[in-house]
Amino acid sequence: MFERLNASADGLNRCSLFYDGTSITVSAEEAANNIFFAWIRPCYRKRDPMEKADMRKFTLLFVLVLAGCVGIPEGITPVENFQLERYLGTWYEIARLDHSFERGMTSVTADYSLRADGSIRVINRGYAAEEKRWKEIEGTAKMVDHPDLGFLKVSFFGPFYGSYVIVELDRSEYSYALVCGPNRSYLWILARAPRLPNDITRHLVETAKNLGFQTGKLIYVRHDEKPP
């Protein structure tokens, strides 16, 4: 039996595992043990102990990356008294930090609707200016902890989930939101309309700056194109 490894990561160090249609959330160390003994170990029983130990460590590192994707950045607190039914519907992306899966996109929207099983259907749509065409992807979101806490996980690629942390929210009308991912590289300002009043935008940017986000790198999204 290999000795257990200690794991550490920023945020809530957790992973989602799936088996026979059931999802459980466990620590990264538990996930590493499950993946190692269920899937990886049977494939190389004849390898020497050092190779096995190296593969075990590799598995743990892999899982830590996944766990970081379902965590909350240090110093960030999700909004409380969250009401999912009021959050559903269409949101327009006002600003974002740059990342590869939205690079070059304008007129970006996200639409959330409730499925019969209680999960949330996510439709992200945007216009790729260089390709001169619309792109759309469908995913699934789920609440992570309590239903009244603005902390969700979103997946567009099978069993792999990423954090969706609502940092600030218009409590009265649900007309704008400040959202981050598992770390400070991901940040979005969302609104119910393609444009947000300047004073509200400035407030949200200042809030994000005070929380340690690099707001000077925000991309402000144009909404010139209309979806077909």
N, C-alpha and C positions, 0 to 999 in steps of 0.2 A: 504494500500500500504506500502510495506517495504521501509525503507529509503535506499538510494543508498550507496554502500560501496566504499571507495577509495581503489584502487589497485596499487601495485607497484611491479616491478621485474626488474632484471638486463637486459640490452639489449633492443631491441625493443619489447615492451610488447604487442604482437599481437597474435591473434588466427585466424585460418581459419574455417569458418562455411559452411556447405553444406545443400542446400535445393533444391529438385527437379532438381538436376543436375547442380545447380549454386553454385559457390564458392565465398564467400566474405571474406575479411580480416578485422577484427575489433579489437578493444582493448580488453584486458582480461575482463574489467568491462562490456563492451557491450556484450561479449560472455556469461559471467555469467548471465546477465539479460535475454538474449535470451534463454539459456538452462533452466534457472529456470522457467520462465513464460510459455514456450512452452511445456516442457517435465516433469519437476519435480513437479511444483505446482499443476497441475491437479490430481496428484496421492495421495495427502494428504491434500485436502482442509479441512478435518474435524479435523486435528491436531491443537493443541493449538499454539498460536503465538510464544512462546519461541522455540518450536520444529521447526517451520517453519523458524525462524530466524537462528537457528543453521544449518539447512539444506542449507539455502541460503549461509551462510559463507562457508560451506563445498564445495558447488558448485563452489564458487569463488576460493577457494584454488585449487580445481581440475583443473579449467580452467587456473589458473596461472601456474601450472605445464606444461600444454599444450602450453601456450603462451611462456614459457621459451624455448620450443623446436623449436620455429620459431623465435628466436632472434639472435642477434649478441653480442658476449661477449664484455664487456666494454673495450675500448681501441683498438679494432680490426676494421680495415677498409677493406672492400672487394675491390678487384682490379677493376679498372675502364677500360673503353674501351675494355670490354670483348666481345669476338666473339664466340657465342655458336657453330656455325657450325664448327669452328676449334677445339673446345673442344670435340666434339663427337668422338666416337670410343672407343678403348680399352685402359685402364690404368692399370698398374701393381702397386700393393701396395708395396712400399719400406720399410716403417716403419709406426707404429701406436702406439697410447696409448692403453693400454689393456681395453677391455670392454667385457661384457658377450656374445654379439651376434657374436663375431669373435674369441672368446677364443679358442686357440689350432689350429687355422686355418693357413695353409701355402699355398703358390702358389695362393694368393688371387688376383683376377682381378675384375674390374668394366667395364662394356661396356655400352655406352650411344648411343642411336639412337633416331632420331626424329620421332614422330608419326604424323599421318595425322591431328590430332586436335591441333597440336602445342606443346603438352606435350612431355616429354622425357622418353623414355623407358629405365629403368635401370635393368641390369642383373649383380648381384653380384655372383661370383663363388669362391669357395675355397676348399682346401683339408683338411678334418678332419683326422688328423694323427692317433688319437686313434681309430677311427672307420674305418679307412682305406677306406674311400669313399669320393667322391666329393659331395659337397652340393651347391645348387643354389637357388637363390630367385629373383623374379622379382618385381620391384617397378616402381613408377612414380615420376618424378621430374618436377618442374615448376619454372619459374623465379618468384622472390618475388616482386622486384621493377622494375627498368628499365632493358631492355634487354641487355644494355651494362655495367651492374654492375654484378660482380661475386658473386651474392647472390641468391641461389636457396633454395627450400624446397623439401625434398624427403620423400616419403611415401612407406612403405612396408606393412602397416597394415591399410587398409581402409582409413578413413578420417583423420588419425593422421599423421601429417607431422613433420619432424625435419629439422633443419637448415643445409645447406651445403654452407659454406662460403669459398670462394677462397681467401686466404690471400696473396699468391704470385704465380706468373705464369711466365713461360718462354715466354716472349712476342714475340720473333722472330719465334720460332719453335713449341711452345706449347708442349714441350717435358717433362716438369716436372711441378708439382703444389704442393703447400702447402695448405691444406684444414683443416678447423676446423668445429666443430658443434656449438650448442647453448651456450656452456660454455667451459672452458679450460680443461675439462676432455676428450674431443674428439679432436684428431689430427691425420692427415694422411699425409704422403709424398707419392706422386704418380708420376709415370713416364711412358713413352711410351714403355719402355723396362724393362725386369725383373731386370736389374741392372742399377744403376745410378753412374756416376763418383764420386769418393770420395770427390773431392773438392766441387761439387754441393751439395752433401748430407750434408757436414759440414756447408756449407752456409745456407741451409734451417734449419738445426738444430739450428744454432746460431740465426737465425731470430726468430724461434719459442721460443727459450729461452729468448730472449730480450723482447718478447711479453708476457712473464709470464707463458709459458707452462712448465710442468715438463719433460723436454727432457731427463733427466736421467732415466726415466721410459719407454722410447721408446722401442718397440719390433721391431727388424729388421727381415723382412719377407723373408724366404727362398722360392725359386721357383724351387725346385728340381723335382716336379711332373708335368707331362704333362696331360692336360685334355683329356678325351677319344674322 
